[in-house]
Structure formats: C-alpha cells, structure tokens
Amino acid sequence: DYLQTLGQKGPFALVSDENVASYYADSLIQSFSSARLDATSIVIPAGETHKTLAVVNTIWEQLLAAGMERSSTLVALGGGVTNDMAGFAAATYMRGLDWVTLPTSLLCMVDASMGGKTGANLPAGKNLVGAFHSPRMVLADPAVLKTLPHVEITSGLAEVVKHGVISDPRLFEICAGGLEQVSQQWETVIKRGMAVKVQVIQEDPFEQGRRAALNLGHTIGHAVEALSGYTIRHGEGVAIGMVAEARLAEKLGIASNGLAEQIAGVLHRLELPTEIPAEMPRQKLVEIMQHDKKRKGGSVRFALPTTIGNVQTGIVIENLPQLMAEI
C-alpha cells in the first residue's frame, strides 16, 4: 500500500539476507502477489564479512535476471549490511533505481537506513566504495525487534546513544535509565533517534560540514571493527570509539574532564563495551585510520564530543599516535 501510494513501479526486487529472509521474505513476497505486483526475492549471505563487491555483483546479476528496469524498485529488507549493499546496488544498476528500505535491526532503523549512504567494504577498510543514493521511503516497525538476538539490540543502542550525544540530551537521559527503561519505550527511542539523523542530513546531505557529527565514535570504532576481523559488531565498535574519542577530546581540552566516563557509564548500563581490547596494538589502529574515508588533505578528521548534546567536527589531531597510546 505504501509503495503504491508513492507511485513506485515494478517489477520489484526484495533483497534480504539469509537470517532475515527466513522470518519475513515469504510473507512479503505473498503481499506483493496479493496486490498483483511482480516481485522477486534475492537472498544474500548474512554478516559484515559478506559486505563485499562480490556480493553486490551477485545482486546486480540477479536484478538483471529478474528483468529489473530503470523504472523498477528495489526493496531492502534487513539490517545495516543489507541496507548498504542493496542501496549501493540500486544506486549503480542501470545508473540508478528507486529503492525503499525496511530496516529490521535497531541499528539500521536509527542510523543506516537514512541519509542515502550506500556501499561495500574493501579489505583495507569499511565502506570505502559507495554512493549517496537516498531511499524513497524508510518504513521501520518496532515489532520486528522481537526476533533480534539480544546482542543486536545492545549493538543498535550504541547509535541511539551517539545521537543523544550529538544533539538530544533527553534521548541520552532515557538511555541512562538502562536496558529495561529503553525497552519499555521503543517507539519514542526510535523516533527520537531517527529525528536526530534526519535533522542533520537535511542540513548537510552530502557531508560537507555538520553531517560529519554523525561520524562520532566511527573513526576509531571502524578501525577496532576491522582489526578484530569484524568479530566486534559495528555498534560495539562505535561504543568503544565514542569513549576513546571522548578521551581524546578531554586530552585536547575541548571537553571537560569526566565526559568520557559519563558516556561510558551509560554504555555500560546498556551492556556495551567501552574499552579498546588490550591486545589491539594502538599503532595498528592508527594505520587503519589512515585509510578512513573521512580523511581530507592527508589527515584524519575527527568528530569529537564537547558536551552531551554537542559535537565539534573536522578536528585534525597532530600527535594522534602518541595520544592513542595514552588512551
């Protein structure tokens, strides 16, 4: 019904991963059929390790086999990995298809599904290949969170906390109440989390300035994820990165002492990690950060928190290896 109201045309392709497809793909394809809309299901491997151009290529090939045209619509059903790859496939197939996204993870609902950032990983780092291609619709249903593993809920909450730190102290306060309080008000938490991102991307759709605030926790977090071989989930990496970057902000004098521990305390109550694993060489993390897509003019640029509700962007840290060794 939503698709028809938007005027989206078929044929449609539903892209989901093996885990999500087992819950929802058949019923959604049946919904298309009942509405007399032609839809094909494309199922891809699950997990960050499969966020590759090889998997994107299989999506392209199956779109072609399904007879998808430039006027067709791709529907992404799943978490952040599926969202990013399906959106990138839509951005590039026949130079661009319309797409909509049905996020099924908390992380995807409040972050990955919005803003039009699509892409895939390269061996050197996350999201180094991609395109800006905004979906025509984001439809988030909190009821699907019931099928998520507990660790995926906590992982998604890292992005919720991040949005609170960026510009919504009330959302941060809700998160400070812990998992039980948060789980009793999913609709409020998701709406407030989405609202922060929507406001930021409307101000700066192509990350020329303000939107870089959304990278809070990600510069170090992505490096931690990559060095772990993606055994550390994205949200866990962001949680670790937020605390580490808050400590950098304190050392640089742009945040008051205690901010990092305040953020860490909330993340602890949400059962998220806050420390870079001891076995990870700090120098190696710095090397990985040098490949970060947010690098400009040869320098890595950070988004660092100053208070709960405010972030400074575009910060270059000259003595980064030394400071990383200290945190």
Buried (B, 14 or more C-beta within 10 A) or exposed (E): EEBEEEEBBBBBBBBBBBBBBEBBBEEBBEBBEEEEBEBBBBBBBBEBEBBBBEBBEBBBEBBEEBEBEEEBBBBBBBBBBBBBBBBBBBBBBBEEBBBBBBBBBBBBBBBBBBBBBBBBBBEEBBBBBBBBBBBBBBBBEBEBBEBBEEEBBBBBBBBBBBBBBBBBEEBBEBBBBBBEBBEEBBEEBBBBBBBBBEBBBEEBEEBEEBBBBBBBBBBBBBBBBBBBEBEBBBBBBBBBBBBBBBBBBBBBEBBEEEBBBBBBEBBBBBBBBBEBEEEBEBEEBBEBBBBBBBBEEEBBBBBBBBBBBEBBBBBEBEEBEEBBEEB
